[in-house]
Amino acid sequence: MTEQGMGGRPAPDPVSVLRGHRASVADICFHSSNSILFSGSTDGELRIWNTVQHRTVSSSWVHSAAHGVLCVAASPILGDNKVISQGRDGTVKCWDFEGGGLSRTPLLTIKTNSYHFCKLSIAKSPSEAVKHDDREVKEIVDDMQREEQGDQHTNSTRSKGKELSEGPKYVAIAGEQSSMVEIWDVNTAERIMQLPHSSGSLSNQTPNQRGMCLAVQAFLPSESQGLLSVMAGYEDGSVAWWDLRNPGIPLTSAKFHSEPVLSLCIDGSCKGGLSGAADEKILMFALDHSTGSCLISKEIALERPGIAGISIRPDEKIAATAGWDQRVRIYNYRKGKPLAILKYHHATCNAVSFSADCKLLASASEDTTVALWELYPPRT
């Protein structure tokens, strides 16, 4: 399927453009319940926006200007008043934003020593599977840590007197070794696993043919009793599906793209998703949890290469992509049908994000702006 045939009604203009950043906006993320949007830029600034009044609530410098912000992430798993920033300085920081402004110091700083362009992923789950079987996860993790014989990878600092809420909060990130995926518990600042994981001295003897990991999505499918899975996209164009229960090899791996995979998004039901790359196509895929297979359901051809970001709306009706060609593309997620091309930005689009109530789409660009869009509103 190509992009042609997107005709019909003209594409809408943004309902608002949020200006204030002085550098490329690398990432954006809506709050899970409030009318708040987080944005991070390449000069190290994190802004909190009110999406009703279209104004800045607060601005903080959370990473050095030399390294900048790579990713901002919020999730109900973290708690209502927490946001994570990831810098290209090898750190991940968790912040409190009660009262609208960001805490003066982070609640937690994890020194991952990962210097790369891969955005972290907070584990997402179907709402009914948020807290399944943490004990089984812990048992697997304990086994791995025993094998590593006291490799205490807890390079972190925690603000005194401040604790994150109880329970493990997993994030996936491209590792210190760029071809590996690491799983960290934000609650304890511990690295609990590497993928692939090999015991003993063999782990460094097998070169990874996939190249650097450039995109990750962590999720907790209900079919696996909430046990963590990770989709990872690599430099050679391949996508691998990892299961924590068998960390030595992926459940399945396939070369989806001819160029490096740049973006992945798993849908809210954890049954499928989309991948984008430096080539000229977007792939829709379905996850078969009973067989551990990942099946391509549709290939969408692009006129121009480069998909830097993907977001699937929580109701799973539409999806959006952020393109190198300055365009935001909207698709019917269930059918893969192109719906609209949004033309506002004047430089590469870096990220897109839907609000939890499905009413807003935000797009972030190297042109230093964040655009807010109202598209195909959900039926109430």
C-alpha positions in Angstrom: 0.0 0.0 0.0 1.4 3.4 -0.9 0.6 6.9 0.4 -1.5 7.8 -2.6 -5.2 8.1 -2.0 -4.9 10.2 1.1 -7.2 12.7 -0.6 -10.6 13.9 0.6 -10.8 16.6 3.2 -7.8 18.9 3.6 -5.5 18.0 6.6 -6.2 20.1 9.6 -3.9 22.8 11.1 -2.7 22.4 14.7 -5.0 23.6 17.4 -2.0 25.1 19.1 1.8 25.4 18.7 3.8 25.3 21.9 6.9 27.6 21.7 9.5 28.0 24.3 12.3 25.5 23.6 15.5 26.9 22.1 16.7 23.7 20.6 15.4 20.6 18.8 12.6 18.9 20.7 13.7 15.3 21.0 10.7 13.7 22.7 7.3 14.3 24.2 4.9 12.4 26.5 1.4 13.1 27.8 0.6 12.6 31.5 -1.6 9.6 32.0 -4.6 11.5 33.6 -3.9 15.2 33.8 -3.9 17.8 31.0 -0.1 17.9 31.0 2.5 17.3 28.3 6.2 16.8 29.0 8.8 17.7 26.3 12.6 17.4 26.3 15.1 19.1 24.0 18.6 18.5 22.9 20.0 21.4 25.1 18.9 19.6 28.3 15.7 21.3 29.0 12.5 19.6 30.2 9.3 21.6 29.9 5.9 20.8 31.5 3.0 22.2 29.5 -0.7 22.8 30.3 -2.5 21.4 27.2 -5.8 23.2 28.0 -4.3 26.7 28.4 -1.4 26.0 26.0 1.2 27.4 28.2 4.4 26.4 30.0 3.9 25.3 33.6 7.6 24.9 34.4 11.0 24.6 32.8 14.0 22.8 34.2 17.5 22.0 33.0 17.7 18.2 33.7 20.7 17.2 31.6 23.8 19.1 30.4 23.5 21.2 27.3 26.3 19.3 25.7 24.4 16.0 25.9 20.7 17.1 26.0 17.5 15.1 26.7 16.9 12.0 24.5 13.7 10.8 26.0 10.9 11.8 28.4 8.5 9.2 29.8 5.6 9.1 32.2 3.4 6.1 33.1 0.8 5.1 35.7 3.3 2.4 36.7 5.6 5.1 38.0 2.9 7.0 39.8 0.9 10.1 39.1 3.6 12.7 39.9 6.7 11.1 38.4 8.4 11.7 35.1 11.6 10.1 33.7 14.3 11.9 31.6 17.0 10.1 29.7 20.1 12.0 28.6 22.8 11.3 26.1 25.1 11.7 29.2 24.6 8.0 30.2 22.0 8.8 32.9 18.3 8.2 33.5 16.7 10.4 36.1 13.3 10.1 37.8 11.7 13.4 38.9 8.8 14.5 41.1 6.5 17.2 39.7 4.0 17.8 42.5 2.7 21.3 42.5 3.3 21.7 38.8 7.1 22.3 39.0 9.8 19.7 38.8 11.7 18.8 42.0 15.0 20.6 42.4 16.9 17.3 42.5 15.9 14.0 40.9 14.4 11.3 43.2 16.7 8.8 41.5 19.6 9.0 39.1 20.7 5.8 37.3 24.1 5.8 35.6 23.5 3.4 32.8 26.8 4.4 30.9 24.7 4.0 27.7 25.7 6.7 25.2 23.5 6.2 22.2 20.3 7.4 20.3 17.9 4.7 21.6 15.0 6.0 23.7 14.2 4.0 26.8 10.8 2.3 27.2 8.7 2.0 30.4 7.0 -1.4 30.5 3.4 -1.1 29.3 0.7 -3.5 30.0 -3.0 -4.1 29.4 -4.8 -2.5 32.3 -5.8 -5.8 33.8 -2.2 -7.1 33.7 -0.4 -4.3 35.4 0.6 -6.2 38.6 0.7 -9.9 37.6 3.3 -12.2 39.0 6.0 -9.9 40.2 7.3 -12.8 42.3 8.0 -15.0 39.3 9.9 -12.1 37.7 11.9 -11.6 40.9 12.8 -15.3 41.0 14.1 -15.2 37.4 16.1 -12.0 38.1 17.6 -13.5 41.3 18.8 -16.5 39.3 20.5 -14.2 36.8 22.1 -12.1 39.5 23.5 -15.2 41.2 25.0 -16.3 37.9 26.7 -12.9 37.6 28.4 -13.6 41.0 27.8 -10.3 42.6 28.1 -8.0 39.6 26.4 -5.2 41.6 25.3 -2.9 38.8 23.6 -0.3 40.9 25.3 2.8 39.7 22.8 5.2 41.2 22.1 8.0 43.6 18.9 8.5 45.5 17.7 11.7 47.2 17.5 11.2 50.9 14.1 10.8 52.4 12.4 10.3 49.0 11.2 6.9 47.8 9.4 5.8 44.7 6.2 3.9 45.3 6.5 0.2 46.0 6.8 -2.6 43.4 9.1 -3.1 40.5 9.0 -0.6 37.7 10.9 -1.9 34.7 12.4 0.1 31.9 14.2 -1.3 28.8 17.2 0.5 27.4 19.9 -0.1 24.9 22.9 -1.2 27.0 26.4 -0.1 27.8 27.2 -2.6 25.1 25.2 -1.0 22.3 24.0 -4.3 20.8 22.4 -5.5 24.0 19.2 -4.5 25.7 19.2 -3.9 29.5 16.3 -4.2 31.9 16.4 -1.8 34.9 14.2 -1.5 37.9 13.7 2.2 38.4 12.5 1.6 42.0 15.8 0.2 43.1 18.1 1.5 40.3 19.4 -2.0 39.7 20.1 -3.5 36.3 18.4 -6.8 36.5 19.1 -8.3 33.1 20.9 -8.1 29.8 19.5 -9.4 26.6 20.9 -11.6 25.3 22.0 -13.1 28.6 24.8 -15.7 28.7 26.3 -17.1 31.9 30.0 -17.5 32.4 32.7 -16.2 30.2 31.0 -16.9 26.9 28.9 -13.8 26.9 31.4 -11.6 25.1 32.7 -14.2 22.6 29.8 -14.1 20.3 29.6 -11.0 18.2 26.1 -9.6 17.7 25.3 -9.6 14.0 22.4 -7.3 14.5 24.5 -4.3 15.3 23.4 -1.5 17.6 20.0 -1.6 19.3 18.2 1.6 18.2 14.6 1.1 19.4 13.0 -0.8 22.3 9.5 -1.4 23.6 8.9 -3.2 26.9 5.5 -4.7 27.6 3.7 -7.1 30.0 1.4 -9.2 27.9 -1.5 -10.8 29.9 -0.9 -14.1 28.0 2.4 -14.5 29.8 0.9 -13.8 33.3 2.4 -10.3 33.1 6.0 -11.5 32.5 8.1 -8.9 30.8 8.7 -9.0 27.0 10.8 -6.7 24.9 10.7 -5.8 21.2 14.0 -4.5 20.0 14.9 -3.0 16.7 18.5 -3.1 15.4 21.0 -1.5 13.1 20.7 -4.3 10.5 17.0 -3.8 10.1 16.0 -6.7 12.2 13.4 -6.9 15.0 13.7 -9.4 17.9 11.1 -10.4 20.5 12.6 -11.2 23.8 11.0 -13.0 26.8 12.5 -12.7 30.2 12.0 -16.4 30.8 14.4 -17.3 28.1 16.9 -14.4 27.9 19.6 -16.3 26.0 17.9 -16.1 22.6 14.8 -14.2 21.3 11.5 -15.9 20.9 11.7 -14.8 17.3 13.8 -12.5 15.1 13.3 -11.3 11.6 14.8 -8.8 9.3 11.8 -6.4 8.8 13.7 -3.5 7.2 16.5 -2.9 4.8 17.9 -0.1 6.9 18.3 0.5 10.6 15.1 0.3 12.7 14.5 3.7 14.3 11.1 3.3 16.0 8.8 0.7 17.5 5.4 0.9 19.1 3.4 -1.9 20.8 -0.4 -1.3 21.0 -2.3 -1.1 24.2 -3.5 -4.7 24.1 0.1 -5.9 23.6 -1.1 -8.0 20.6 0.7 -6.1 17.8 2.4 -2.9 16.7 4.3 -0.9 14.2 7.9 -0.5 13.2 9.6 2.4 11.3 13.1 2.6 9.9 15.5 4.6 7.8 14.0 2.8 4.7 10.8 3.6 2.8 8.2 1.5 4.6 6.3 1.1 7.8 5.4 -2.4 8.9 2.3 -3.5 10.9 2.9 -6.7 12.8 0.8 -9.1 15.0 2.2 -10.9 18.0 1.1 -14.5 18.5 1.7 -15.2 22.2 0.8 -18.9 21.9 3.6 -19.6 19.4 6.0 -16.7 20.2 5.9 -15.6 16.6 5.7 -12.1 15.1 3.9 -11.9 11.8 3.8 -9.0 9.4 0.2 -8.1 8.7 0.7 -5.1 6.3 3.5 -3.2 4.7 2.9 0.6 4.0 5.2 2.1 1.4 6.5 5.7 1.9 7.4 8.2 -0.7 10.3 9.4 1.5 12.5 7.4 3.9 12.9 7.9 7.7 10.4 7.3 10.5 11.8 8.7 13.8 8.8 8.0 16.0 5.5 6.1 16.2 2.5 6.3 18.5 -0.7 4.2 18.6 -3.7 5.8 20.1 -4.9 4.1 23.3 -8.2 3.1 21.7 -6.1 1.4 18.9 -8.1 3.1 16.1 -5.4 5.4 14.7 -1.6 5.6 14.7 0.8 8.5 13.9 4.3 8.6 12.6 7.0 11.3 12.9 9.0 11.6 9.6 12.4 12.9 8.6 10.5 14.7 5.8 8.9 17.1 8.4 5.6 15.3 8.1 3.3 13.6 10.6 1.3 10.8 9.0 -2.0 9.4 10.3 -3.2 5.8 9.7 -6.1 3.7 10.5 -4.3 1.3 12.8 -6.7 -1.6 12.3 -6.5 -1.6 8.5 -3.3 0.3 7.8 -5.1 2.7 5.6 -3.5 6.2 5.3 -5.8 8.9 6.6 -3.9 12.2 6.5 -0.5 13.9 6.2 -0.1 16.8 8.7 2.2 19.6 7.4 3.2 22.1 9.9 6.8 21.5 11.0 9.7 23.0 9.2 12.4 20.5 10.2 12.6 16.7 11.0 9.8 15.4 13.2 11.4 13.5 16.1 8.4 12.2 18.1 4.6 11.8 18.2 2.4 11.0 21.2 -1.3 10.6 21.9 -3.1 11.7 25.0 -4.6 9.1 27.3 -8.2 10.3 26.5 -7.4 10.0 22.8 -8.4 13.6 22.1 -5.0 15.1 21.4 -1.9 14.3 19.3 1.4 16.0 20.0 4.3 16.2 17.5 7.8 17.4 18.3 10.3 18.7 15.8 13.9 19.9 15.3 12.3 23.3 14.5 12.0 23.7 18.4 8.2 23.6 18.4 5.6 21.1 19.7 2.3 21.0 17.7 -1.0 19.9 19.2 -3.6 18.4 16.9 -7.3 17.2 17.3 -7.9 14.3 15.0 -10.8 11.8 14.6 -12.1 12.4 18.2 -13.2 9.3 20.0 -16.9 8.8 20.4 -18.1 9.6 23.9 
